[in-house]
Amino acid sequence: MAVKQAIVKLETLRQAQGKRFLRKNLVAVTGIGCHGKMYDYLNTNAFYSLHGRSLPIMLGIKLANPELKVVGFVGDGDMYAEGMEHLIHNCRYNSDMTVVVHNNQTFALTTGQTAPTSDKSRFRTNPVLLALEAGATFVGRAYGPETAQLTDLLAAAMTHRGFSLVEVILPCLAFHNNTDFLKEKVYRVKPGREADFKAALEKAREWDYSNDGDDKIPIGIYYQTNRPTFEEQWRGIKGRGLSVDQIVEKFK
């Protein structure tokens, strides 16, 4: 619901500015997992990708047509496990895309195996902190049931020019029902420090994905900055390369 509301919000805003946010220019890409149902819920162009491989598909779409708005819906299982290397490099590239991670801290589709952010794992990772360190230019976190805040965060991420990561913390009612814990621990980040990278790192470190202890979970925009996107730089890079025919001729 929040995704649909964010799209409507952006369309309304663009119309007020005399512009158009054309839904036909929006492409949704999903991974494999419970989140993959987003493919069926949105009346947009969509691509159902492989487990952990949504980001290469999204990058290919952007390179083929940089004017498209590409939004990926992935799970903590496929993005933070098999897809982690793609996350790191796309943060570094700063490709103009939005990645929405549905994080319920478990491989829910395959009945609850330990995932990279599972609270009972001895080897938990902090992907929000990793995304910041890797160079993502927009990083935020939301709590799924707070749909108004999630809607605003998604709209801001989709408006951002560059790589935006939105982690949505969700309980899995079947295999990891931590609803009571999350309701008690989440709090909203005060606006005004989005450009402060050091403050963003501090926010990311406040919660280590454990469901024990007194850690609080900040939700909102952690960090937002601007730098050239991968697509803007690619236009110059590809002009300096050799075509396949030129490469064959060179090495004959």
Residue frames as qw, qx, qy, qz and C-alpha x, y, z in Angstrom:
[[0.000, 0.884, 0.467, 0.000, 0.00, 0.00, 0.00],
 [0.315, -0.788, 0.086, 0.522, 2.81, 2.41, 0.89],
 [0.411, -0.106, 0.581, 0.694, 4.46, 1.86, -2.50],
 [0.176, 0.624, 0.654, 0.389, 1.25, 2.66, -4.35],
 [0.178, -0.924, -0.283, 0.185, 0.72, 5.74, -2.18],
 [0.423, -0.557, 0.283, 0.656, 4.29, 6.88, -2.86],
 [0.344, 0.201, 0.644, 0.653, 3.76, 6.57, -6.63],
 [0.009, 0.813, 0.543, 0.209, 0.51, 8.55, -6.42],
 [0.348, -0.833, -0.086, 0.422, 2.25, 11.16, -4.25],
 [0.417, -0.311, 0.434, 0.735, 5.03, 11.60, -6.79],
 [0.230, 0.464, 0.666, 0.536, 2.58, 11.84, -9.68],
 [0.130, -0.896, -0.424, 0.024, 0.58, 14.51, -7.83],
 [0.408, -0.710, 0.108, 0.564, 3.73, 16.46, -6.96],
 [0.400, -0.059, 0.558, 0.725, 5.03, 16.34, -10.51],
 [0.134, 0.667, 0.630, 0.374, 1.71, 17.47, -11.92],
 [0.236, -0.908, -0.244, 0.245, 1.70, 20.44, -9.53],
 [0.382, -0.582, 0.336, 0.635, 5.12, 21.36, -10.92],
 [0.543, 0.674, -0.155, -0.476, 3.86, 21.12, -14.47],
 [0.140, 0.444, -0.865, -0.184, 5.72, 17.86, -15.02],
 [0.892, -0.044, -0.149, -0.424, 4.59, 14.27, -15.39],
 [0.297, -0.405, 0.857, -0.111, 5.74, 11.20, -13.48],
 [0.727, 0.202, -0.396, -0.524, 4.66, 8.69, -16.08],
 [0.783, -0.279, 0.506, -0.230, 3.87, 5.30, -14.64],
 [0.915, 0.402, 0.014, 0.011, 4.82, 3.71, -17.94],
 [0.409, 0.717, -0.463, 0.323, 8.40, 4.86, -17.26],
 [0.483, -0.554, 0.570, -0.366, 8.50, 3.03, -13.93],
 [0.748, 0.185, -0.631, -0.092, 9.97, -0.48, -13.86],
 [0.669, -0.542, 0.393, -0.324, 9.68, -2.70, -10.78],
 [0.600, 0.352, -0.717, 0.038, 12.21, -5.51, -10.39],
 [0.758, -0.500, 0.228, -0.351, 11.75, -8.23, -7.78],
 [0.070, 0.451, -0.887, 0.069, 13.96, -10.95, -6.40],
 [0.633, -0.165, -0.732, -0.193, 12.91, -14.36, -5.11],
 [0.152, -0.086, -0.729, 0.662, 11.09, -14.49, -1.78],
 [0.033, 0.648, 0.709, -0.277, 7.88, -13.36, -0.12],
 [0.006, 0.631, -0.007, -0.776, 8.57, -9.81, -1.31],
 [0.160, -0.049, 0.736, 0.656, 8.35, -11.06, -4.90],
 [0.159, 0.631, 0.758, -0.040, 4.56, -10.71, -4.77],
 [0.007, 0.668, 0.026, -0.744, 5.14, -7.01, -5.41],
 [0.088, -0.094, 0.727, 0.674, 5.39, -8.08, -9.04],
 [0.064, -0.469, -0.844, -0.252, 1.68, -8.94, -8.93],
 [0.152, -0.707, -0.537, 0.434, 0.52, -6.06, -6.75],
 [0.062, -0.608, 0.107, 0.785, 1.79, -3.16, -8.89],
 [0.629, 0.661, 0.408, 0.013, 0.23, -2.13, -12.19],
 [0.041, 0.864, -0.374, -0.334, 3.56, -1.14, -13.74],
 [0.709, 0.496, -0.502, 0.018, 6.22, -2.59, -15.98],
 [0.657, -0.580, 0.446, -0.180, 7.91, -5.34, -13.97],
 [0.622, 0.447, -0.642, 0.004, 10.62, -7.97, -14.16],
 [0.871, -0.445, 0.145, -0.150, 10.84, -11.07, -11.98],
 [0.337, 0.710, -0.613, 0.086, 14.57, -11.69, -11.54],
 [0.779, 0.020, -0.606, 0.162, 16.69, -14.43, -9.97],
 [0.687, -0.688, -0.195, 0.126, 17.51, -14.91, -6.31],
 [0.580, -0.577, 0.112, 0.564, 20.12, -12.34, -5.29],
 [0.463, 0.063, 0.468, 0.750, 20.45, -10.97, -8.82],
 [0.170, 0.860, 0.473, -0.084, 17.97, -8.10, -8.92],
 [0.171, -0.831, 0.122, 0.516, 20.64, -5.40, -9.00],
 [0.323, -0.197, 0.661, 0.648, 22.43, -6.58, -12.18],
 [0.221, 0.575, 0.737, 0.277, 19.03, -6.64, -13.90],
 [0.051, -0.915, -0.301, 0.264, 18.24, -3.15, -12.63],
 [0.280, -0.633, 0.345, 0.634, 21.60, -1.81, -13.76],
 [0.332, 0.108, 0.753, 0.557, 21.12, -3.33, -17.22],
 [0.135, 0.776, 0.611, 0.080, 17.71, -1.67, -17.51],
 [0.152, -0.891, -0.056, 0.424, 19.17, 1.71, -16.52],
 [0.323, -0.411, 0.540, 0.660, 22.00, 1.42, -19.04],
 [0.289, 0.364, 0.775, 0.428, 19.57, 0.46, -21.80],
 [0.056, -0.731, -0.392, -0.556, 17.27, 3.39, -20.99],
 [0.331, -0.020, -0.485, 0.809, 18.57, 5.85, -18.36],
 [0.292, -0.279, -0.070, -0.912, 15.27, 7.74, -18.44],
 [0.671, -0.365, -0.596, -0.247, 13.41, 4.89, -16.73],
 [0.392, -0.568, 0.459, -0.559, 12.72, 4.96, -13.00],
 [0.700, 0.065, -0.711, -0.011, 13.85, 1.56, -11.72],
 [0.496, -0.517, 0.422, -0.556, 12.74, 0.35, -8.29],
 [0.528, 0.147, -0.837, 0.009, 13.81, -3.00, -6.89],
 [0.718, -0.454, 0.183, -0.495, 11.98, -5.02, -4.25],
 [0.588, 0.299, -0.733, 0.164, 14.23, -7.57, -2.58],
 [0.794, -0.566, -0.180, -0.132, 14.45, -9.55, 0.64],
 [0.332, -0.794, 0.504, -0.065, 17.11, -9.68, 3.32],
 [0.859, -0.111, 0.492, 0.092, 17.73, -13.28, 2.34],
 [0.765, 0.472, 0.278, 0.338, 18.53, -12.70, -1.33],
 [0.251, 0.914, -0.086, 0.308, 20.04, -9.19, -1.13],
 [0.334, -0.813, 0.436, -0.191, 22.14, -9.53, 2.00],
 [0.798, -0.238, 0.544, 0.104, 23.29, -13.10, 1.30],
 [0.719, 0.255, 0.500, 0.409, 23.70, -14.12, -2.33],
 [0.355, 0.813, 0.271, 0.373, 23.30, -10.57, -3.59],
 [0.456, -0.799, -0.056, 0.388, 25.63, -8.79, -1.16],
 [0.525, -0.175, 0.359, 0.752, 28.43, -8.28, -3.69],
 [0.191, 0.580, 0.522, 0.595, 25.98, -6.60, -6.07],
 [0.287, -0.902, -0.320, 0.027, 24.79, -4.31, -3.28],
 [0.546, -0.580, 0.110, 0.595, 28.32, -3.20, -2.43],
 [0.418, 0.011, 0.463, 0.781, 29.28, -2.38, -6.00],
 [0.058, 0.691, 0.539, 0.479, 26.03, -0.64, -6.91],
 [0.369, -0.869, -0.196, 0.265, 26.39, 1.57, -3.83],
 [0.509, -0.417, 0.297, 0.692, 29.87, 2.37, -5.11],
 [0.319, 0.323, 0.587, 0.670, 28.68, 2.99, -8.69],
 [0.149, 0.426, 0.317, -0.834, 25.85, 5.26, -7.50],
 [0.008, -0.258, -0.769, -0.585, 23.53, 4.06, -10.23],
 [0.346, -0.072, 0.099, -0.930, 20.23, 5.99, -10.28],
 [0.578, -0.225, -0.723, -0.304, 17.93, 3.35, -8.81],
 [0.488, -0.455, 0.374, -0.644, 15.97, 2.62, -5.64],
 [0.508, 0.032, -0.860, 0.037, 16.29, -0.65, -3.74],
 [0.607, -0.441, 0.172, -0.638, 13.65, -1.55, -1.14],
 [0.342, 0.190, -0.904, 0.173, 14.77, -4.37, 1.15],
 [0.752, -0.428, -0.151, -0.477, 12.01, -6.29, 2.95],
 [0.300, 0.378, -0.781, 0.397, 13.87, -7.43, 6.06],
 [0.783, -0.452, -0.074, -0.421, 12.15, -9.91, 8.36],
 [0.224, -0.653, 0.697, -0.195, 15.48, -11.37, 9.53],
 [0.643, -0.075, 0.758, -0.082, 14.81, -14.82, 8.15],
 [0.148, 0.114, -0.779, -0.599, 14.53, -16.88, 4.96],
 [0.528, 0.127, 0.486, -0.685, 10.75, -16.92, 5.31],
 [0.717, 0.332, -0.305, -0.532, 9.80, -18.41, 1.94],
 [0.663, 0.212, -0.717, 0.028, 11.84, -21.51, 2.73],
 [0.737, -0.524, -0.404, -0.139, 10.38, -21.81, 6.26],
 [0.469, -0.871, 0.048, -0.136, 12.63, -19.76, 8.48],
 [0.852, 0.023, -0.133, 0.506, 16.30, -20.58, 8.00],
 [0.419, -0.690, -0.039, 0.589, 18.93, -18.23, 9.42],
 [0.478, 0.800, 0.169, 0.323, 19.58, -15.15, 7.28],
 [0.530, 0.337, -0.239, 0.740, 22.47, -12.63, 7.42],
 [0.138, -0.456, 0.230, -0.848, 20.55, -10.35, 9.80],
 [0.710, -0.417, -0.540, -0.173, 18.87, -13.07, 11.89],
 [0.324, -0.788, 0.270, -0.448, 18.95, -11.99, 15.52],
 [0.887, -0.391, 0.239, -0.054, 20.02, -15.43, 16.76],
 [0.840, 0.430, -0.121, 0.310, 23.00, -15.67, 14.41],
 [0.636, -0.576, 0.061, 0.510, 26.49, -15.22, 15.85],
 [0.461, -0.049, 0.414, 0.783, 27.54, -13.74, 12.51],
 [0.225, 0.847, 0.457, -0.151, 25.00, -10.94, 12.00],
 [0.421, 0.173, 0.227, 0.861, 25.90, -8.25, 9.50],
 [0.062, 0.706, 0.332, -0.623, 24.82, -4.60, 9.50],
 [0.506, 0.411, 0.549, 0.523, 23.89, -3.96, 5.85],
 [0.049, 0.967, 0.241, 0.074, 22.73, -0.37, 6.45],
 [0.413, -0.790, 0.297, 0.342, 26.16, 0.49, 7.83],
 [0.624, -0.048, 0.602, 0.496, 27.78, -1.39, 4.94],
 [0.396, 0.724, 0.474, 0.308, 25.74, 0.54, 2.36],
 [0.116, -0.988, 0.010, 0.101, 26.85, 3.83, 3.88],
 [0.510, -0.595, 0.480, 0.394, 30.49, 2.79, 3.91],
 [0.606, 0.189, 0.642, 0.430, 30.22, 1.51, 0.33],
 [0.137, -0.119, 0.275, 0.944, 29.05, 4.90, -0.96],
 [0.033, 0.637, 0.744, 0.199, 25.26, 4.83, -1.22],
 [0.097, 0.226, -0.001, 0.969, 24.03, 8.41, -1.61],
 [0.563, -0.335, 0.005, -0.756, 20.64, 7.81, 0.05],
 [0.385, -0.042, -0.903, 0.189, 20.10, 5.43, 2.97],
 [0.472, -0.312, 0.194, -0.802, 16.98, 5.11, 5.08],
 [0.155, -0.090, -0.974, 0.142, 15.07, 2.65, 7.20],
 [0.531, -0.245, -0.102, -0.805, 11.34, 2.21, 7.83],
 [0.261, 0.029, 0.899, -0.350, 9.06, 0.04, 9.93],
 [0.036, -0.217, -0.825, -0.521, 6.45, -1.61, 7.72],
 [0.114, -0.651, -0.745, 0.094, 3.29, -1.00, 9.79],
 [0.083, -0.694, -0.146, 0.700, 4.03, 2.74, 9.95],
 [0.567, 0.488, 0.555, 0.363, 2.74, 3.25, 6.41],
 [0.127, 0.984, 0.126, -0.020, 2.66, 7.07, 6.45],
 [0.331, -0.782, 0.440, 0.292, 6.35, 7.30, 7.29],
 [0.630, -0.028, 0.689, 0.357, 7.17, 4.51, 4.86],
 [0.476, 0.754, 0.429, 0.147, 5.26, 6.29, 2.08],
 [0.011, 0.986, -0.127, -0.104, 7.20, 9.52, 2.62],
 [0.490, -0.567, 0.589, 0.303, 10.51, 7.67, 2.77],
 [0.649, 0.247, 0.651, 0.307, 9.83, 5.75, -0.45],
 [0.355, 0.897, 0.252, 0.079, 8.80, 8.94, -2.25],
 [0.176, -0.909, 0.328, 0.186, 12.00, 10.67, -1.11],
 [0.595, -0.304, 0.674, 0.316, 14.13, 7.70, -2.19],
 [0.599, 0.477, 0.590, 0.257, 12.48, 7.47, -5.61],
 [0.203, 0.976, 0.082, -0.002, 12.96, 11.22, -6.14],
 [0.455, -0.719, 0.410, 0.327, 16.64, 11.02, -5.20],
 [0.700, 0.661, -0.265, -0.060, 19.06, 11.00, -8.13],
 [0.118, 0.569, -0.788, 0.206, 21.54, 8.26, -7.33],
 [0.529, -0.077, -0.845, 0.016, 21.58, 4.95, -5.49],
 [0.453, -0.411, 0.284, -0.738, 18.97, 4.87, -2.74],
 [0.412, -0.058, -0.903, 0.108, 18.55, 2.05, -0.25],
 [0.543, -0.382, 0.155, -0.732, 15.44, 1.74, 1.91],
 [0.266, 0.014, -0.947, 0.177, 15.41, -1.07, 4.46],
 [0.611, -0.358, -0.114, -0.697, 11.91, -1.93, 5.64],
 [0.022, -0.179, 0.904, -0.386, 11.88, -3.83, 8.93],
 [0.706, -0.126, -0.283, -0.637, 8.99, -6.31, 8.97],
 [0.522, -0.254, 0.756, -0.302, 7.94, -9.15, 11.26],
 [0.440, 0.074, -0.802, -0.397, 7.35, -12.55, 9.72],
 [0.662, -0.295, 0.224, -0.652, 4.18, -13.70, 11.46],
 [0.959, 0.036, -0.229, -0.164, 4.90, -17.34, 10.64],
 [0.882, 0.078, -0.275, 0.374, 8.61, -17.79, 11.36],
 [0.456, 0.002, -0.298, 0.839, 9.89, -14.66, 13.12],
 [0.210, -0.798, -0.435, -0.359, 7.10, -12.78, 14.84],
 [0.465, -0.192, -0.346, 0.792, 8.95, -9.99, 16.66],
 [0.038, -0.728, -0.409, -0.549, 6.05, -7.51, 16.34],
 [0.508, -0.826, -0.237, 0.058, 6.02, -6.54, 20.03],
 [0.658, -0.346, 0.097, 0.662, 9.78, -5.97, 20.08],
 [0.354, 0.315, 0.356, 0.806, 9.71, -3.77, 16.98],
 [0.183, -0.815, -0.404, -0.374, 6.75, -1.68, 18.16],
 [0.582, -0.765, -0.133, 0.241, 8.61, -0.92, 21.38],
 [0.659, -0.332, 0.212, 0.641, 12.01, -0.18, 19.85],
 [0.429, 0.472, 0.381, 0.669, 11.44, 1.91, 16.70],
 [0.104, -0.792, -0.253, 0.546, 11.66, 5.68, 16.87],
 [0.526, 0.792, 0.227, 0.212, 11.75, 8.40, 14.22],
 [0.591, -0.054, 0.029, 0.805, 14.97, 10.17, 13.28],
 [0.020, 0.838, 0.211, -0.502, 14.77, 13.93, 13.70],
 [0.638, 0.654, 0.226, 0.338, 15.17, 15.64, 10.30],
 [0.029, -0.991, 0.130, 0.007, 17.96, 18.09, 9.57],
 [0.391, -0.661, 0.612, 0.189, 21.12, 15.97, 9.72],
 [0.907, 0.341, 0.239, -0.059, 20.73, 14.00, 6.49],
 [0.562, 0.761, -0.273, 0.172, 23.98, 15.43, 5.05],
 [0.299, -0.721, 0.584, -0.224, 26.03, 14.48, 8.12],
 [0.742, 0.250, -0.616, -0.086, 27.81, 11.25, 7.21],
 [0.185, 0.247, -0.795, 0.522, 29.26, 10.72, 10.69],
 [0.502, -0.041, 0.428, -0.750, 25.80, 11.10, 12.26],
 [0.820, 0.189, -0.291, -0.456, 24.43, 8.58, 9.75],
 [0.548, 0.259, -0.775, 0.179, 27.07, 6.03, 10.77],
 [0.116, -0.156, 0.698, -0.689, 26.14, 6.55, 14.41],
 [0.702, 0.066, 0.131, -0.697, 22.47, 5.94, 13.62],
 [0.779, 0.253, -0.523, -0.237, 23.30, 2.79, 11.69],
 [0.388, 0.243, -0.806, 0.376, 25.27, 1.43, 14.65],
 [0.442, -0.302, 0.374, -0.757, 22.45, 1.97, 17.17],
 [0.882, -0.015, 0.286, -0.375, 20.90, -1.42, 16.36],
 [0.059, -0.469, 0.851, 0.231, 22.92, -4.55, 15.66],
 [0.637, 0.037, -0.563, -0.525, 19.82, -6.54, 14.55],
 [0.198, -0.051, -0.909, 0.364, 19.59, -8.28, 17.91],
 [0.467, -0.543, -0.428, -0.551, 16.13, -8.66, 19.41],
 [0.670, -0.515, -0.422, 0.327, 17.57, -8.57, 22.92],
 [0.448, -0.125, -0.145, 0.873, 18.87, -5.68, 24.96],
 [0.013, 0.752, 0.383, -0.536, 17.95, -2.03, 25.08],
 [0.248, -0.087, 0.467, 0.844, 18.96, -0.94, 21.56],
 [0.424, 0.635, 0.320, -0.561, 16.55, 1.38, 19.78],
 [0.533, 0.267, 0.642, 0.482, 15.82, 1.20, 16.04],
 [0.085, 0.549, -0.009, -0.831, 15.94, 4.59, 14.28],
 [0.481, 0.495, 0.676, 0.260, 13.65, 4.96, 11.25],
 [0.182, 0.926, 0.084, -0.321, 13.75, 7.70, 8.65],
 [0.648, 0.703, -0.166, 0.243, 16.41, 9.13, 6.33],
 [0.771, -0.469, 0.036, 0.429, 19.89, 8.43, 7.68],
 [0.363, -0.454, 0.370, 0.725, 21.89, 10.02, 4.89],
 [0.571, 0.713, 0.397, 0.090, 21.42, 11.86, 1.62],
 [0.239, -0.647, 0.314, 0.653, 24.01, 13.49, -0.61],
 [0.697, 0.692, 0.087, -0.165, 24.66, 14.13, -4.30],
 [0.293, -0.538, 0.627, 0.482, 27.43, 12.97, -6.60],
 [0.450, 0.383, -0.528, -0.610, 27.56, 11.97, -10.28],
 [0.876, 0.024, 0.359, -0.320, 25.55, 8.87, -11.12],
 [0.588, -0.150, 0.720, 0.336, 26.90, 5.83, -12.91],
 [0.547, 0.626, 0.534, 0.151, 24.73, 6.57, -15.95],
 [0.127, 0.981, -0.055, -0.139, 26.05, 10.12, -16.25],
 [0.303, -0.675, 0.613, 0.277, 29.64, 8.86, -16.17],
 [0.687, 0.116, 0.698, 0.162, 28.88, 5.88, -18.42],
 [0.532, 0.820, 0.201, -0.072, 28.03, 8.17, -21.34],
 [0.102, 0.888, -0.437, -0.095, 31.64, 9.35, -21.34],
 [0.516, -0.407, 0.751, 0.067, 33.20, 5.97, -20.59],
 [0.754, 0.302, 0.583, 0.019, 31.46, 4.02, -23.35],
 [0.488, 0.866, -0.030, -0.105, 32.56, 6.53, -25.99],
 [0.040, -0.780, 0.621, 0.068, 36.19, 5.69, -25.28],
 [0.710, -0.155, 0.685, -0.042, 35.77, 1.95, -25.68],
 [0.102, 0.295, -0.772, -0.554, 36.25, -0.30, -28.69],
 [0.814, 0.125, -0.037, -0.567, 33.48, -2.04, -30.57],
 [0.871, -0.110, 0.480, -0.002, 33.53, -5.82, -30.95],
 [0.776, 0.596, 0.089, 0.185, 34.65, -5.47, -34.60],
 [0.149, 0.884, -0.366, 0.248, 37.48, -3.13, -33.57],
 [0.600, -0.553, 0.563, -0.131, 38.65, -5.56, -30.88],
 [0.910, 0.174, 0.367, 0.079, 38.67, -8.48, -33.36],
 [0.591, 0.770, -0.065, 0.231, 40.55, -6.41, -35.91],
 [0.152, -0.867, 0.431, -0.198, 43.09, -5.28, -33.32],
 [0.577, -0.450, 0.675, -0.090, 43.99, -8.82, -32.26],
 [0.901, 0.411, -0.004, -0.137, 43.97, -10.54, -35.64]]
